[in-house]
Amino acid sequence: MKKLQNLYQKTAVLAIIALFVQIIPVPAQSAGIISVNSQMLKDGMAWMAESIAVEPGQEFRIYLSTANSSQMGAIASGAIMKHNLPTISLLSGGTQAVAYVSGSTFYDYGSTGVWSAFSDDGTSAFDNSGLSVSADGALDPFEGVNYKYTVRVPDALPAGTILLNWSVPQLNFSLSGTPFSVTSQNNNFITIENLPSITNFGLNTTTFSTGQSIVVTAAGTAGLSPRVEIGSIATMNLTETSAGQYSGTYVLPDSIVQSGITPRLYMVNNQSKGSYLDYGSAISINTTPAPQPTPTPSPVSGGGGGGGGMKIIYSQTPSSASNDIQNKGDKIILQLASGAKAELSVTKKLDKIINASISDLTAEDLESVPMSESFGEIIANNIYSIAITDEEVFPSGVQLTLEYAQNHLGSCKANDLVMAHYQTDLSRWVVFASTANTKTRTLYSEIKNPGYYAIACFAGGEDESDGSGINEGAILGISVGAYPNGSLLRVEGSSAVWLIKDDQRHLLPSVEIFESQFNWNNVINLSSSKQLDVYTRGMDIFFAAGTLIKEVVNPSVYRVSSNGDLQPILSEAVFYSRAYQSDDIVTVAYGTLDNLARGAYIDSADKLYTGDIIKLAGDASVYYVDGSILRPIPSYDIFIKRKMKLSSIRIISQAQFAKYGIGSNLPYPDGTLVKGSRIAVYVMSDGEKRPIRSGADFEALLYYWGNVVSVADALLENIQNGALVWILE
């Protein structure tokens, strides 16, 4: 084995190997210094780097180096290098390793600059038990060894992938019979760039019959060649109908009967490179059933269009109840054998006696009340006809309460239930504001009109409307407007942007403050100040926690704390030891910070504060520090929409990580519009997702369809549900 003979050679080799990486001292008793280095390189880069950005289907090289710079003649014996291939986090859980390029491993014993091919079996030499770093398995004093090998990123990555998981290279060895282990101190990141987005993936239904058409709609990056794979049954190529909007149809042959198939959408270019997303649930294909009523308690799929092909489940023995009502406390109750119950009650004395009735709908009734395709699901055995004698409307003070049995819900969650009314002039069901109590399994609301009412599993809508006009100054509740907390509002003709928070409006006094935490495309432009004026004014908004800030001509740099105080950073050494970047400092006018309270000094490289972003070495999971807990950031999209930066991620030790508890996932920021595989659209508010009652309400609130973010159903389900959002009378 070649040894390095003079100081010049020693210095040069260690410089090449270390590449500005901190040399790791082995404990004092080893009388030696061992370094481990990890770098990467791809085509087009002039030199190796700690971190790189790669695209789907791209190859890149990984360089591993180790050296013994002992001044005491210590020999690292039995030296084994271990390094697992980088992996991708899968949408369904688990990971998938990138592909090792067979025959791509080379070594350079003694750091001579001459690379020799390493014979492999088509897999990486460094996984499992690892690879001996030299011919005799030892690192002599001033000896260095370099390795390189090539890997390839899969052609299609899960939608929203931000980072590959990096396994930290580890060197195991012995000094004088004592075992040691050293890992690379490089902060290696493999980020994904140019990954096509997928903002929508929809099917016409999830239960099909042979001969029926599967209709797919998708949205995402424009100008691509997406396809949908339906298990082994078929591959559908989608057509771009408008920029970023795609659709396709496949007619099922008579011979196919399968269940448990999860369609997968590939948003790829003409070389089949891009992203993919699995549909939110499995589909089933059955033979065409004979039409017959069934009392099975499960949700009912929307059919649309005059009732043809409609699948509605109903009680086979309809029943009814009627009575005269007028005084407060008067009630009409219909209890069904299925466990469902409907109740009309008087909440304040009516002007006159009214004869009212509640009926369970018959099959003929249901056939005349088609579901809207864009609406969602009506819960079986919970559909009623409310009638009054010789009257067209109820006077104020009549409440309808609907009670359901738990086994009626099927796959629907209780928190997703709302009340719906069938509007004959629109020939469709419309969701209206109601109150739900999951403990008593009831929903209730004041009603004004007779007609058909039902419990629905909310799935939103694109154009449900009762035809009434928009009330710009609508007040929901007691004293606040229709916009939920987290909304950004601006009146046309004014430059002021207001944040709705704690049911008050708060001014964002500068562009710098706005851009430290918000996105301009989320600002809602109001045509008048009527809606804004119903909110009282609260305190102005300051920079987000974690923002680095300084004044012009003043060298002092501060970090904004979670309570708005300014934490002075003790020194330049502390600043850089915390992996802060000078480019991230926001500079404000001189004197801006004079009246702001000062918090405790930041004098440590290790202490964590609310607002910090951290990860463990070798783990792609990223966390937001929130007091004494760490909140996982479950997607790159959330990371970006919260205005976070990759350069702000700090790598901490396992011991430091163990001091914190793990909290709930960090959700999308308030004000974000989100949806899953169903058509329901929600707005984030106070960390909850609040369903928007209808497409008409969505547009009346001046939300923009292009801002709706499609997220995985599993991610959406983990976000707490909030109250219904609506504005139309």
Secondary structure, DSSP 8 states (H G I E B T S, - for coil): -----SHHHHHHHHHHHHTT----B--GGG--BEEEEEEEE-TT-SS-BSEEEE-TT-EEEEEEEEEE--SS---BEEEEEE----EEE-TTSSEEE-EE-TT--EEEETS-S--EE---SSS-SSSTT-EESSTTS-B-TTEEEEEEEEEE--SEEETT--B-B----EEEEEETTEEEEEE-----EEEE-S---EEEEEES-SEEETT-EEEEEEEESTT---EEEETTTEEEE-EEEETTEEEEEEE--TT--EEEE--EEEEE-TTS-EEEEE-SS-EEEE-----------S-EE---STTTT------SS--EEEEEE-STT-EEEEE-TTS-EEEEEESS--SS-EEEEEEE--HHHHHTS---TTT-EEEEEEEEEEEETT-SS--S-EEEEEE--GGG-TT--GGGEEEEEEETTTTEEEEE--EEETTTTEEEEE--S-EEEEEEE----SS---S----TT-EETTTEESS-TT-EEEETT----EEEETTEEEE---HHHHHTT--GGGEEEESSSHHHHTS-B-------TT-EEEETT----EEE-TTS-EEEB--HHHHHHTT--GGGEEEE-TTTTTTS-B---B--SS---TT-EEEETT----EEEETTEEEE---HHHHHHTT--GGGEEEE-HHHHTTSEE-------TT-EEE-SSS--EEEETTEEEEBS-HHHHHHTT--GGG-EE--HHHHHTS-B---B----
